Amino acid sequence: MAGGLVWVVNAPPPQPRSYDTPLDLYDAGMAAYLKGDYQSAILAWTTVAAKDPRAQVGLGDIYYRGGGGVAADPAQALVWYYKAGIAGDRWGELALAKVMLEDKGVKQDFAAANYWYRNAGLHGVGEAAFMAGALTEAGKGIRADIVETAAWYDLSDELGYPDGAAARDRVLAAMTEQQRSMYAQRVREFRQDLRR
């Protein structure tokens, strides 16, 4: 062919979209979820949940909230969020932290909530970094530490969380010079550990 052109003669017509691939089943589940058809969303997402943390988070959301013909089941939601969380999905980690903190059908566990907020924060979720700071500041699930608190708030600000800067500045105002130096080092470490 001259000039690198390729002519397609008698190309087959486009085929109708089928939901045979995991991506398509995830999309079908999301479409059903957005319509409030949770039964169909569950059918689609359960099919791909073994390999798709997004589907695991979606299933967790359905079971946590209930509705659309599905009874709320926080324990079942926890199972799905945990699967997504251990797969390293930031939204699964965030959801798992919230469930562990809220004490709504699942026993409240500050240490576990703090652990999952920290993971999600280091995966680039500003809200999670902020909550890791708040729990550290309050000494919930972890020893209270002013340096860690300020560093988490700083990370949340860097990730765009709206309350991060004000919380960081409030904590920094209460620090000694030595603590500020330790804070600056901890912020550098967080930036190195950040996985977006």
DRENPA-3360 file (N, C-alpha, C; in nm, 2 decimals, always signed):
BEGIN
1 = MAGGLVWV = +0.08/-0.12/+0.00/+0.00/+0.00/+0.00/+0.09/+0.12/+0.00 ~ +0.06/+0.21/-0.09/+0.14/+0.33/-0.10/+0.10/+0.43/+0.02 ~ +0.20/+0.49/+0.07/+0.18/+0.60/+0.17/+0.13/+0.54/+0.31 ~ +0.14/+0.42/+0.33/+0.10/+0.36/+0.46/-0.05/+0.36/+0.48 ~ -0.13/+0.38/+0.39/-0.28/+0.37/+0.41/-0.33/+0.23/+0.40 ~ -0.42/+0.20/+0.49/-0.48/+0.07/+0.49/-0.63/+0.09/+0.46 ~ -0.68/+0.02/+0.36/-0.82/+0.02/+0.33/-0.89/-0.10/+0.39 ~ -1.00/-0.07/+0.45/-1.08/-0.18/+0.51/-1.20/-0.20/+0.42;
9 = VNAPPPQP = -1.20/-0.32/+0.36/-1.31/-0.35/+0.27/-1.39/-0.46/+0.33 ~ -1.52/-0.44/+0.33/-1.62/-0.53/+0.38/-1.59/-0.56/+0.53 ~ -1.56/-0.45/+0.61/-1.54/-0.46/+0.75/-1.68/-0.51/+0.81 ~ -1.67/-0.59/+0.91/-1.79/-0.64/+0.98/-1.86/-0.52/+1.05 ~ -1.99/-0.52/+1.06/-2.06/-0.42/+1.13/-2.03/-0.43/+1.28 ~ -2.04/-0.31/+1.35/-2.02/-0.32/+1.49/-2.11/-0.41/+1.56 ~ -2.06/-0.48/+1.66/-2.14/-0.58/+1.73/-2.21/-0.51/+1.85 ~ -2.33/-0.56/+1.88/-2.40/-0.50/+2.00/-2.31/-0.53/+2.13;
17 = RSYDTPLD = -2.32/-0.44/+2.22/-2.24/-0.46/+2.34/-2.30/-0.57/+2.43 ~ -2.21/-0.66/+2.47/-2.25/-0.77/+2.56/-2.19/-0.74/+2.70 ~ -2.24/-0.81/+2.80/-2.18/-0.79/+2.93/-2.11/-0.92/+2.97 ~ -2.02/-0.96/+2.89/-1.94/-1.08/+2.92/-1.81/-1.06/+2.98 ~ -1.76/-0.94/+2.98/-1.63/-0.91/+3.04/-1.65/-0.85/+3.17 ~ -1.55/-0.86/+3.26/-1.56/-0.81/+3.40/-1.59/-0.66/+3.40 ~ -1.53/-0.58/+3.31/-1.55/-0.44/+3.30/-1.70/-0.41/+3.27 ~ -1.75/-0.48/+3.17/-1.89/-0.46/+3.13/-1.98/-0.50/+3.25;
25 = LYDAGMAA = -1.95/-0.61/+3.32/-2.04/-0.64/+3.43/-2.03/-0.54/+3.54 ~ -1.91/-0.49/+3.57/-1.91/-0.38/+3.67/-1.99/-0.26/+3.62 ~ -1.98/-0.22/+3.50/-2.06/-0.11/+3.45/-2.21/-0.14/+3.45 ~ -2.25/-0.26/+3.42/-2.39/-0.30/+3.43/-2.44/-0.29/+3.58 ~ -2.35/-0.33/+3.67/-2.39/-0.32/+3.81/-2.40/-0.18/+3.86 ~ -2.31/-0.09/+3.81/-2.31/+0.05/+3.84/-2.44/+0.11/+3.79 ~ -2.47/+0.08/+3.67/-2.59/+0.14/+3.61/-2.72/+0.10/+3.69 ~ -2.72/-0.03/+3.73/-2.84/-0.08/+3.81/-2.83/-0.01/+3.95;
33 = YLKGDYQS = -2.72/+0.01/+4.01/-2.70/+0.07/+4.14/-2.75/+0.21/+4.13 ~ -2.71/+0.29/+4.03/-2.75/+0.43/+4.02/-2.91/+0.44/+4.00 ~ -2.97/+0.34/+3.94/-3.11/+0.34/+3.92/-3.19/+0.29/+4.05 ~ -3.11/+0.25/+4.15/-3.17/+0.20/+4.27/-3.22/+0.05/+4.26 ~ -3.17/-0.02/+4.15/-3.20/-0.16/+4.13/-3.09/-0.24/+4.19 ~ -3.09/-0.25/+4.33/-2.98/-0.31/+4.40/-2.98/-0.47/+4.37 ~ -3.09/-0.53/+4.35/-3.09/-0.67/+4.32/-3.01/-0.70/+4.19 ~ -3.03/-0.62/+4.09/-2.95/-0.64/+3.96/-2.81/-0.60/+3.98;
41 = AILAWTTV = -2.78/-0.50/+4.06/-2.64/-0.46/+4.09/-2.57/-0.57/+4.16 ~ -2.64/-0.64/+4.26/-2.58/-0.75/+4.33/-2.54/-0.86/+4.24 ~ -2.64/-0.89/+4.15/-2.61/-1.00/+4.05/-2.49/-0.97/+3.97 ~ -2.48/-0.85/+3.91/-2.37/-0.82/+3.83/-2.24/-0.82/+3.90 ~ -2.24/-0.75/+4.02/-2.11/-0.73/+4.09/-2.07/-0.86/+4.16 ~ -2.16/-0.94/+4.20/-2.11/-1.07/+4.26/-2.04/-1.15/+4.16 ~ -2.07/-1.14/+4.04/-2.01/-1.22/+3.93/-1.86/-1.18/+3.92 ~ -1.83/-1.05/+3.93/-1.69/-1.00/+3.91/-1.62/-0.97/+4.04;
49 = AAKDPRAQ = -1.69/-0.98/+4.16/-1.63/-0.94/+4.28/-1.50/-1.00/+4.32 ~ -1.48/-1.13/+4.28/-1.36/-1.20/+4.31/-1.23/-1.13/+4.26 ~ -1.25/-1.05/+4.15/-1.13/-0.99/+4.09/-1.14/-0.84/+4.08 ~ -1.25/-0.78/+4.12/-1.27/-0.64/+4.11/-1.31/-0.57/+4.24 ~ -1.21/-0.50/+4.30/-1.24/-0.44/+4.43/-1.35/-0.33/+4.42 ~ -1.36/-0.27/+4.30/-1.47/-0.17/+4.29/-1.61/-0.24/+4.31 ~ -1.62/-0.36/+4.26/-1.75/-0.43/+4.28/-1.76/-0.47/+4.43 ~ -1.65/-0.50/+4.49/-1.66/-0.53/+4.64/-1.70/-0.41/+4.72;
57 = VGLGDIYY = -1.65/-0.30/+4.68/-1.70/-0.17/+4.75/-1.84/-0.15/+4.73 ~ -1.89/-0.16/+4.60/-2.03/-0.14/+4.57/-2.12/-0.24/+4.64 ~ -2.08/-0.37/+4.65/-2.16/-0.46/+4.73/-2.16/-0.42/+4.88 ~ -2.05/-0.38/+4.93/-2.04/-0.33/+5.07/-2.14/-0.21/+5.09 ~ -2.14/-0.12/+5.00/-2.23/-0.01/+5.01/-2.38/-0.05/+5.01 ~ -2.41/-0.14/+4.92/-2.55/-0.19/+4.92/-2.59/-0.25/+5.05 ~ -2.50/-0.34/+5.10/-2.54/-0.41/+5.23/-2.53/-0.32/+5.35 ~ -2.44/-0.22/+5.34/-2.43/-0.13/+5.46/-2.56/-0.04/+5.47;
65 = RGGGGVAA = -2.60/+0.01/+5.36/-2.72/+0.10/+5.36/-2.85/+0.03/+5.35 ~ -2.85/-0.08/+5.28/-2.98/-0.15/+5.25/-3.07/-0.06/+5.16 ~ -3.18/-0.11/+5.12/-3.27/-0.04/+5.04/-3.29/-0.11/+4.90 ~ -3.38/-0.07/+4.82/-3.40/-0.13/+4.69/-3.43/-0.28/+4.70 ~ -3.50/-0.32/+4.80/-3.53/-0.46/+4.82/-3.42/-0.54/+4.89 ~ -3.32/-0.48/+4.94/-3.21/-0.55/+5.00/-3.20/-0.50/+5.15 ~ -3.20/-0.59/+5.24/-3.20/-0.56/+5.38/-3.06/-0.51/+5.42 ~ -3.05/-0.41/+5.50/-2.92/-0.37/+5.55/-2.85/-0.48/+5.63;
73 = DPAQALVW = -2.73/-0.50/+5.61/-2.65/-0.61/+5.67/-2.51/-0.56/+5.69 ~ -2.48/-0.48/+5.80/-2.35/-0.43/+5.82/-2.24/-0.53/+5.83 ~ -2.27/-0.65/+5.88/-2.17/-0.76/+5.89/-2.13/-0.80/+5.75 ~ -2.23/-0.82/+5.66/-2.20/-0.86/+5.52/-2.12/-0.74/+5.45 ~ -2.16/-0.62/+5.48/-2.09/-0.50/+5.42/-1.94/-0.51/+5.46 ~ -1.92/-0.54/+5.59/-1.78/-0.54/+5.64/-1.70/-0.65/+5.56 ~ -1.76/-0.76/+5.53/-1.69/-0.86/+5.46/-1.64/-0.81/+5.32 ~ -1.73/-0.74/+5.25/-1.70/-0.69/+5.12/-1.60/-0.58/+5.13;
81 = YYKAGIAG = -1.61/-0.49/+5.22/-1.52/-0.38/+5.24/-1.38/-0.43/+5.27 ~ -1.38/-0.53/+5.36/-1.25/-0.59/+5.40/-1.18/-0.65/+5.28 ~ -1.25/-0.72/+5.19/-1.19/-0.78/+5.07/-1.13/-0.67/+4.98 ~ -1.20/-0.56/+4.97/-1.15/-0.45/+4.89/-1.03/-0.39/+4.96 ~ -1.04/-0.37/+5.09/-0.93/-0.31/+5.17/-0.80/-0.39/+5.16 ~ -0.81/-0.52/+5.18/-0.69/-0.60/+5.17/-0.63/-0.61/+5.03 ~ -0.71/-0.58/+4.93/-0.66/-0.57/+4.79/-0.59/-0.44/+4.77 ~ -0.60/-0.35/+4.86/-0.53/-0.22/+4.85/-0.62/-0.11/+4.78;
89 = DRWGELAL = -0.75/-0.14/+4.77/-0.84/-0.04/+4.71/-0.86/+0.07/+4.81 ~ -0.83/+0.20/+4.77/-0.84/+0.31/+4.86/-0.98/+0.33/+4.91 ~ -1.08/+0.31/+4.83/-1.22/+0.33/+4.87/-1.27/+0.22/+4.96 ~ -1.22/+0.10/+4.94/-1.25/-0.01/+5.03/-1.19/+0.02/+5.17 ~ -1.06/+0.07/+5.17/-1.00/+0.10/+5.29/-1.08/+0.21/+5.37 ~ -1.12/+0.32/+5.29/-1.19/+0.43/+5.35/-1.33/+0.38/+5.41 ~ -1.40/+0.30/+5.33/-1.53/+0.24/+5.38/-1.51/+0.16/+5.50 ~ -1.41/+0.07/+5.50/-1.38/-0.02/+5.61/-1.35/+0.07/+5.74;
97 = AKVMLEDK = -1.27/+0.17/+5.72/-1.24/+0.26/+5.84/-1.37/+0.32/+5.89 ~ -1.46/+0.37/+5.80/-1.58/+0.43/+5.85/-1.67/+0.33/+5.92 ~ -1.68/+0.21/+5.87/-1.77/+0.11/+5.93/-1.71/+0.08/+6.07 ~ -1.58/+0.07/+6.09/-1.52/+0.04/+6.21/-1.53/+0.15/+6.31 ~ -1.55/+0.27/+6.27/-1.56/+0.39/+6.35/-1.70/+0.41/+6.39 ~ -1.80/+0.39/+6.31/-1.94/+0.43/+6.33/-2.02/+0.35/+6.43 ~ -1.98/+0.23/+6.46/-2.05/+0.15/+6.56/-2.20/+0.13/+6.52 ~ -2.22/+0.10/+6.39/-2.36/+0.08/+6.34/-2.37/-0.06/+6.29;
105 = GVKQDFAA = -2.40/-0.15/+6.38/-2.42/-0.29/+6.34/-2.29/-0.37/+6.34 ~ -2.18/-0.31/+6.35/-2.05/-0.37/+6.36/-1.98/-0.31/+6.48 ~ -1.92/-0.39/+6.57/-1.85/-0.34/+6.69/-1.75/-0.23/+6.66 ~ -1.76/-0.12/+6.72/-1.67/-0.01/+6.70/-1.53/-0.05/+6.75 ~ -1.43/-0.02/+6.66/-1.29/-0.06/+6.69/-1.20/+0.06/+6.64 ~ -1.16/+0.15/+6.73/-1.08/+0.26/+6.70/-0.95/+0.23/+6.64 ~ -0.88/+0.12/+6.69/-0.75/+0.08/+6.64/-0.76/+0.04/+6.49 ~ -0.87/-0.04/+6.46/-0.88/-0.09/+6.32/-0.92/+0.03/+6.23;
113 = ANYWYRNA = -1.01/+0.12/+6.28/-1.05/+0.24/+6.20/-0.92/+0.32/+6.17 ~ -0.84/+0.34/+6.27/-0.72/+0.42/+6.25/-0.63/+0.36/+6.15 ~ -0.61/+0.23/+6.16/-0.53/+0.15/+6.07/-0.57/+0.17/+5.92 ~ -0.70/+0.16/+5.90/-0.76/+0.17/+5.76/-0.76/+0.31/+5.71 ~ -0.78/+0.41/+5.80/-0.78/+0.55/+5.76/-0.63/+0.58/+5.72 ~ -0.54/+0.53/+5.79/-0.40/+0.56/+5.76/-0.36/+0.49/+5.62 ~ -0.41/+0.37/+5.60/-0.38/+0.31/+5.47/-0.44/+0.39/+5.35 ~ -0.57/+0.43/+5.37/-0.64/+0.50/+5.27/-0.57/+0.64/+5.25;
121 = GLHGVGEA = -0.53/+0.70/+5.36/-0.46/+0.83/+5.35/-0.33/+0.82/+5.27 ~ -0.26/+0.72/+5.29/-0.14/+0.70/+5.21/-0.16/+0.65/+5.07 ~ -0.29/+0.61/+5.04/-0.33/+0.58/+4.90/-0.39/+0.71/+4.84 ~ -0.38/+0.82/+4.90/-0.42/+0.95/+4.84/-0.56/+1.00/+4.87 ~ -0.63/+0.95/+4.97/-0.76/+0.99/+5.01/-0.75/+1.10/+5.12 ~ -0.78/+1.22/+5.09/-0.77/+1.33/+5.18/-0.85/+1.32/+5.31 ~ -0.98/+1.27/+5.29/-1.06/+1.25/+5.40/-1.00/+1.15/+5.50 ~ -0.95/+1.05/+5.45/-0.89/+0.94/+5.53/-0.77/+1.00/+5.61;
129 = AFMAGALT = -0.68/+1.08/+5.54/-0.57/+1.14/+5.61/-0.61/+1.23/+5.72 ~ -0.72/+1.30/+5.70/-0.77/+1.39/+5.80/-0.82/+1.31/+5.92 ~ -0.90/+1.21/+5.89/-0.95/+1.13/+6.00/-0.84/+1.05/+6.08 ~ -0.73/+1.02/+6.01/-0.62/+0.96/+6.08/-0.56/+1.06/+6.18 ~ -0.55/+1.19/+6.13/-0.51/+1.29/+6.22/-0.60/+1.32/+6.34 ~ -0.73/+1.32/+6.31/-0.83/+1.34/+6.42/-0.82/+1.23/+6.52 ~ -0.81/+1.10/+6.48/-0.80/+0.99/+6.57/-0.67/+1.00/+6.65 ~ -0.56/+1.03/+6.59/-0.44/+1.04/+6.65/-0.44/+1.16/+6.75;
137 = EAGKGIRA = -0.50/+1.27/+6.72/-0.51/+1.38/+6.81/-0.59/+1.34/+6.93 ~ -0.70/+1.27/+6.91/-0.78/+1.23/+7.03/-0.73/+1.11/+7.10 ~ -0.63/+1.04/+7.05/-0.57/+0.92/+7.11/-0.67/+0.81/+7.10 ~ -0.75/+0.80/+7.00/-0.84/+0.69/+6.98/-0.78/+0.58/+6.89 ~ -0.76/+0.47/+6.95/-0.70/+0.36/+6.87/-0.55/+0.36/+6.85 ~ -0.49/+0.47/+6.90/-0.35/+0.49/+6.89/-0.31/+0.59/+7.00 ~ -0.18/+0.59/+7.04/-0.14/+0.69/+7.14/-0.14/+0.83/+7.08 ~ -0.20/+0.93/+7.15/-0.20/+1.06/+7.10/-0.06/+1.11/+7.08;
145 = DIVETAAW = -0.04/+1.18/+6.96/+0.09/+1.23/+6.92/+0.07/+1.36/+6.84 ~ +0.12/+1.47/+6.90/+0.10/+1.60/+6.83/+0.17/+1.61/+6.70 ~ +0.29/+1.55/+6.69/+0.37/+1.55/+6.56/+0.29/+1.47/+6.45 ~ +0.25/+1.35/+6.49/+0.18/+1.26/+6.39/+0.05/+1.33/+6.35 ~ -0.02/+1.39/+6.44/-0.15/+1.46/+6.42/-0.13/+1.57/+6.31 ~ -0.03/+1.65/+6.33/-0.01/+1.76/+6.24/+0.04/+1.71/+6.10 ~ +0.12/+1.60/+6.10/+0.16/+1.55/+5.97/+0.04/+1.49/+5.89 ~ -0.05/+1.42/+5.96/-0.17/+1.37/+5.89/-0.26/+1.48/+5.84;
153 = YDLSDELG = -0.28/+1.59/+5.92/-0.35/+1.70/+5.88/-0.29/+1.77/+5.76 ~ -0.15/+1.78/+5.76/-0.08/+1.84/+5.65/-0.11/+1.75/+5.52 ~ -0.10/+1.62/+5.53/-0.12/+1.53/+5.42/-0.26/+1.55/+5.37 ~ -0.36/+1.56/+5.46/-0.50/+1.58/+5.41/-0.51/+1.71/+5.33 ~ -0.44/+1.81/+5.38/-0.45/+1.94/+5.31/-0.38/+1.92/+5.17 ~ -0.27/+1.86/+5.16/-0.20/+1.83/+5.03/-0.29/+1.76/+4.94 ~ -0.37/+1.67/+4.99/-0.46/+1.59/+4.91/-0.60/+1.66/+4.88 ~ -0.61/+1.79/+4.92/-0.72/+1.87/+4.89/-0.84/+1.86/+4.99;
161 = YPDGAAAR = -0.82/+1.80/+5.11/-0.93/+1.80/+5.20/-0.95/+1.94/+5.26 ~ -1.07/+1.99/+5.26/-1.09/+2.13/+5.29/-1.06/+2.17/+5.43 ~ -1.07/+2.09/+5.53/-1.04/+2.13/+5.67/-0.90/+2.10/+5.71 ~ -0.82/+2.04/+5.62/-0.68/+2.00/+5.66/-0.59/+2.11/+5.70 ~ -0.59/+2.22/+5.63/-0.49/+2.33/+5.66/-0.52/+2.39/+5.79 ~ -0.65/+2.42/+5.82/-0.69/+2.49/+5.94/-0.65/+2.40/+6.06 ~ -0.68/+2.27/+6.05/-0.65/+2.17/+6.16/-0.50/+2.16/+6.18 ~ -0.42/+2.16/+6.07/-0.27/+2.15/+6.08/-0.22/+2.28/+6.15;
169 = DRVLAAMT = -0.27/+2.39/+6.11/-0.22/+2.52/+6.16/-0.26/+2.53/+6.31 ~ -0.37/+2.49/+6.35/-0.41/+2.49/+6.49/-0.32/+2.40/+6.57 ~ -0.28/+2.29/+6.52/-0.19/+2.20/+6.60/-0.05/+2.25/+6.60 ~ +0.00/+2.30/+6.48/+0.13/+2.36/+6.48/+0.15/+2.48/+6.58 ~ +0.04/+2.55/+6.60/+0.05/+2.67/+6.69/+0.08/+2.62/+6.83 ~ +0.05/+2.50/+6.87/+0.07/+2.44/+7.00/+0.20/+2.37/+7.02 ~ +0.28/+2.36/+6.91/+0.41/+2.29/+6.91/+0.53/+2.37/+6.95 ~ +0.63/+2.29/+7.01/+0.76/+2.35/+7.04/+0.84/+2.35/+6.91;
177 = EQQRSMYA = +0.95/+2.42/+6.91/+1.04/+2.41/+6.79/+1.09/+2.27/+6.76 ~ +1.12/+2.20/+6.86/+1.17/+2.06/+6.84/+1.06/+1.98/+6.78 ~ +0.94/+1.99/+6.82/+0.82/+1.92/+6.76/+0.80/+1.96/+6.62 ~ +0.82/+2.09/+6.59/+0.80/+2.14/+6.45/+0.91/+2.08/+6.36 ~ +1.03/+2.06/+6.41/+1.13/+1.99/+6.33/+1.10/+1.85/+6.31 ~ +1.05/+1.78/+6.41/+1.00/+1.64/+6.39/+0.89/+1.63/+6.30 ~ +0.80/+1.73/+6.30/+0.68/+1.74/+6.21/+0.73/+1.75/+6.07 ~ +0.82/+1.84/+6.04/+0.87/+1.85/+5.90/+0.93/+1.72/+5.85;
185 = QRVREFRQ = +1.01/+1.65/+5.93/+1.06/+1.52/+5.89/+0.95/+1.42/+5.86 ~ +0.85/+1.42/+5.95/+0.74/+1.32/+5.93/+0.66/+1.36/+5.80 ~ +0.64/+1.48/+5.77/+0.57/+1.52/+5.65/+0.65/+1.47/+5.53 ~ +0.79/+1.48/+5.53/+0.87/+1.43/+5.42/+0.85/+1.28/+5.41 ~ +0.85/+1.21/+5.52/+0.83/+1.07/+5.51/+0.69/+1.03/+5.45 ~ +0.59/+1.10/+5.49/+0.46/+1.08/+5.44/+0.46/+1.10/+5.29 ~ +0.52/+1.20/+5.24/+0.52/+1.23/+5.10/+0.60/+1.12/+5.02 ~ +0.70/+1.06/+5.08/+0.77/+0.95/+5.02/+0.68/+0.82/+5.02;
193 = DLRR = +0.60/+0.81/+5.12/+0.52/+0.69/+5.13/+0.39/+0.69/+5.05 ~ +0.35/+0.82/+5.01/+0.22/+0.84/+4.94/+0.22/+0.76/+4.81 ~ +0.11/+0.68/+4.79/+0.09/+0.60/+4.67/-0.05/+0.64/+4.62 ~ -0.05/+0.72/+4.52/-0.18/+0.77/+4.46/-0.23/+0.68/+4.36;
% end
